[in-house]
Amino acid sequence: MKSRFKGLFYIVFLLILSVQLAACNGNENSNENAIKKDEKQYHLKVGYLKMNGAPLADIAIHEGFFEEENLTVEMVPFNASTDGINALQTNKIDIGLTFGTTTPLAFIAQGADLDIIGGHMEGGHPVYVPKEDADKYKSFEDFKGKTIGVVRLGVPDIVFKTALKKAGLDLEEDVKFVEFKTNANLIEAAAARKVDAAFSLSGFLSQATEAGLVPFIWSNDVQPGHVCCRVVTRGDYTKDQEIAFKKFLKGLIKAERLKLENPKIAVEASKERFNLSDEEINEIVNEEHLINSADPHKHQVEVLWEQMKDLGYIDGDAKNIDLNKYFNLTFYEEALKELMEENPDDDYYKKVFERYKKQNL
């Protein structure tokens, strides 16, 4: 009888203990949920060029990478890079995502207080020529005497003019340049054969092909590793913005990986950005010459800066500007370190960190 009572006591004790543990776990989960729920929310207005889209940001939005960081991203479209940088300077947006590299650099040369904090695109720029004239061009020397359409201070403008100079052409005497504000206007002029060639973007490949234009060469072939769109901010920012910038880059880094592993996700994520067929969207966001990387790639930005000086786009006192003052690599580095800490057994982020050191430090 005594033994039976003792056994009953243990059963009751275990039942009570299990209820208490469940209650404790419930309280712990409630506390965790409360912490997550109460964690501060951040918001960023991010500017981008309509024609380029914003593949990494779109993937991060589509996959909830920003949401995981309690970050809301509002995408703001622009037709021209200069308009986007002007909006950034007047606090209408917080980040410039796809306004190129050379446009922000030109603003810096004019005294703008901007910071380059990350990257988005590299390579992917073609020289378009009429299909019927394609056989006439074997090298950049063959552009002597031609009229070339450009968007002044776009990355293609810098990369391909540098190539013309290396080929021995005098940019004042041997070729004529016609400047356009947007690439859309440039392609229209090339389609109407008002220019012999166009230094443009891969985002217009479909329109160019329909207009009887073909790529003569790609910027990657001319200048391997060159950068295009950099993530740009104003030089002064609040503490909240600093936190938000890190969170934003963290989302881009994760999106970069996903796009490498599954390029089709970029098409799905970009559907709301373009009113086009899946095939046309794929041509824009997954064009083989276009590389999406969130890395700031400081060393290649410095190459473009020197080329701009050589071409006369940066002169006078601006030549003496210390470009190092216009980089803030902290946000990208902190974002990457957080991802390594969260994924200690994942070699991917470790390799990305080694790339970062090579390309920036």
Secondary structure as UniProt FT lines:
FT   HELIX           2..38
FT   STRAND          42..49
FT   TURN            50..52
FT   HELIX           55..62
FT   TURN            63..64
FT   HELIX           65..68
FT   TURN            69..70
FT   STRAND          71..78
FT   HELIX           81..89
FT   TURN            90..91
FT   STRAND          95..96
FT   HELIX           102..109
FT   TURN            110..111
FT   STRAND          114..119
FT   STRAND          121..123
FT   STRAND          126..130
FT   HELIX           131..136
FT   HELIX           140..143
FT   TURN            144..145
FT   STRAND          147..151
FT   TURN            152..153
FT   HELIX           155..166
FT   TURN            167..168
FT   TURN            171..174
FT   STRAND          176..180
FT   HELIX           183..191
FT   TURN            192..193
FT   STRAND          197..199
FT   HELIX           202..204
FT   HELIX           205..210
FT   TURN            211..212
FT   STRAND          213..218
FT   HELIX           219..222
FT   TURN            224..225
FT   STRAND          230..234
FT   HELIX           239..261
FT   HELIX           264..270
FT   TURN            271..273
FT   HELIX           278..285
FT   TURN            288..289
FT   STRAND          290..292
FT   HELIX           298..310
FT   TURN            311..312
FT   HELIX           316..320
FT   HELIX           323..326
FT   HELIX           330..342
FT   TURN            344..345
FT   HELIX           347..360
//
